[in-house]
Amino acid sequence: MKTLACLAIGFALLTTSCSTMKPKPATGDLPAHSFKWKSARAGELKYLLYLPADYDAKSGKRWPLMLFLHGAGERGTNVQRVAIHGPLSLVQQGTNFPFLIIAPLCPADERWQNDPLSLLLDRVTKNFAVDESRVYLTGLSMGGYGTWSLGVAQPGRFAAMAPICGGGSKIDVLLSNRAQAQALKSLPVWAFHGAKDPVVPLDESERMVEALKRLGVKNVKLTVYPNADHNSWTETYNNPEFYEWLLKQKRSHLP
């Protein structure tokens, strides 16, 4: 009985305490403060650069450029690993593409970051004969995520993007500012994914494509390989139609 009595008393005290927590009358705005900040970062990106066999910087011809982002398995310090998969693996087999390819190496234990990739593009387009209206962005797995991230953040600088088995932030699309949204609406997007992908679920690509359609993007499509698992990049990069589609794309209004 003593235990029951103690419980009853405790409940009564709690009830009394809660009943005294009544809202106070409004007293105006809360105190406002301001914090000024400044940030600076530095780092290094190793990269491979492919130039077509007939590239001649003095000819006056401007060339398309592809930025290729590798997956998580290739991260580290050995820059040659960026050629394990994707377009550069085909270059090593003798393919001569009619465009430049820039393929940076993501450091170990890191992910793709927009700022260094953007600065790298600035450097390459300045130092080589690049047609800035025909810059293409593509990547696989972690590089697919990097493609979505950079393409959505800076859509005005790309003529097309092709993320493979990746995903992104849907809210970055839906809450893009006016200029960004206008550039996105005119950015051709071709995404690829394997239906049986156990690493990055198919709905990662589906929800990004759906977000673009909700924004009003017309030239967007998703190719799903019904029998493919995570490796949906080999079939994509081995398909001549993929490169034909890319090279047809050209951005008429540069940022």
N, C-alpha and C positions, 0 to 999 in steps of 0.2 A: 504493500500500500504506500510505503514511503516513496518508492520509485514513481508510482503513478502521480503522487502529489507533486513531486518535483517537476515532472513533465508538464503537468497542468499549469504550474506556476510559471515555468519557462515560456509556455505558449502564450500565457496572458501578458507577460512582459513584452514579448515580440509583437503581439497585436497592438499593445499600447504604444510601443515605439513607432511602428509603421503608421499608426493613425496620426502621429504628430508631424509626419513628413509631408506637409501640405505645400503646394507650389507657392512661391513668393511672388508678390506683384512685380511686374516688369519694371526694371530700373533704367532702361535705355540700352544703347549698344555696348558690346563688350570691348575691352581695351584692344586697340589695334597696334601692331608693331611692324617693323620693316627690317629685313635682313639682306644686306648686299653681299653677293658672293662672286668669286672669280675662280675659274678653274683652267688648268693647263696640263696637257698630257704629252708624252713623247714615247716613241717606240720604234720598232723596226719590222718591216715586212719583206721577207725574201720572196722572190717571184721568178717564174719562167716567162719568157717572152718569145712567142713564135712570130716570125715574119715570113710571108709568102716567098716562094722561090724567086719571083720576078719583082719583089719589092725594091723600089728605087726612090729614095727620099728626094732626089733632085729632079725627078721627072715631072713634078707638079701634080701628080695623081694623088688623090686622097682615098684612103682605104677604110673599109669597115673594121670595127674592133669588137671582139668578144671578151667580156670579163667572165672567167670561169672560176667558180668557188667549189673546192673539193669538200669531201665529207669528213666526219670526225676521226675516222681511222687513219687519215693521212697527216694529222697534225704532228708537229715536232720541229726538228732542226734540219732535216734532210729535204731540201727543196725539190729534189727529183721525185719525191713521192707524190707530188701533185699531178704527175703524169701516169699514175697507176690506172686511173679510170678517166673517162671523158674524152674530149676532143684531142688532148695531147697524147693520149695513148694511141690514137689513130695516126697522129703525126709521126710517132715513132715507128709505125708500121708502114710508113711511106705516103700517107695521105697529104696532099698539098691543098690546103684550104685557101680560098681567095679572100682571106681577111686576117688581120692580126689577132693573136690570142694572148691575153695577159692572165696569168694564173698564179696568184699569190699563195703563200704558205701560211696557214694559221698556226701560231705557236702552240706548244703543248699546253693542255689544260685550259685553253681559251676558246672563245667562240668568235664568229665573225662580228666585227664592229663597223658601223657605217662610216664613221669619220676617217679612219685610216684608209679604207677602201676608196672613199671619195677623193682623198688626197692623192692616192696612187693613180687613180684615173686622170686627175688633173696633170700629174707629171708626165704620164705616157702620152696623153693627147697633145701636150705642149712640145714634147721632144721627138715625136714621130708624126708621119704624114697620115693623120687620122681624120676621117670624115666624121665630125661630131654629130651629124644628123643620123648616123648609122652605127650607134654604139649599142651592143646587145648584152644582156645580162642573163646568166644561167648558172645553175649549180645543183648539186645532188645531196640528198640527206641533210646534214648540217648545213651544207652549201645551199640546199633548197630553202632552208629557213633564212639563211643570209640573203638569198635572192629576193624572197618576199620582203624582208626587212628593208633592204636598200632600195628596192624598186618602189615600194610604197612611200618611203620617206623622200625619195628624189626622183619621182616619175618623169620629170621634165627632161632629164639628161639621157634617157634611154629610148631607143626606137622600138624595142620589144624586150620582154623578159620571159624566161622559160624555167620555172622552178620544178625540180624533179624530186618526188617523194619527200617533200618538206611541208612546212606549215608556217603560220605567222599569227600576228595579233589582229584579230578581226576588228577590234575597236579602233585601231590605227587607221583602218580604211574608212569606217563609218564616221569617225570624228575628224577626218582630214579637213584642213582649212580650205578656203575657196580656191586659191591658186593650185594647191595640191590636188584637190578633187578634179579640177578642170584638166590638169595634166594626166591624171589617172584615167579619166574617161576616154582619152585619146591614146592610151598605151595598150598595144596589142599584148595579150597574155596567153600563153599556151602552157598549161600545167600537165604533169604526168605523174601517175601513181600506179602501184601494183595493188590489185584487189585483195591479195593475201599477205600484204605487208605486216609482219609481226613487230616491227621496230617503230615505224611511224604509221599510225592508222590512216586509212584512206580518208576518213572524215577531216583530217587536218587540211588536206588540199580542198576538199569539198566545201568547207565552211569559208575558206578564203575566196574561192571562186564565187560562192553565193554572195559574199559581202561586196565583191566588185560589181556583181550584177545589180544588187540593191542600190549601189551608188550611181549606177547608170552606165557602166562600162559595157560596150557592145561587142567589141572584138576580144572575147575571152572564151576559152574552151578548156576542157579537162579531158585528157585521154586516160582511160583506165585499162590496164592490161589485166584481163580476167584471171590469168594463171600465174602472174608474176608475184613474187614476194617483195623483199626490200629492194632487190636489184631491178629497178625499172629504168635505170640509166643506160644500160648496155643497148637495149633495143632502141631507145630514143636516140642516142648519139650515133648509132650505126645506120640510122634511117636518113637517106639523102633528102627526103621530103622535108625533114626538120630544118635542114640548112637552107633549102630553097625557100621555105616560109620565112625564115629569119631575114634572108637577104632581100626579100620583097618589102620589108618594113623600113620606113624612113620617117623620122620626126621632122615635121614641117616647121614647128615653132620651138626654137631652142630657148632655154631659160636665160 
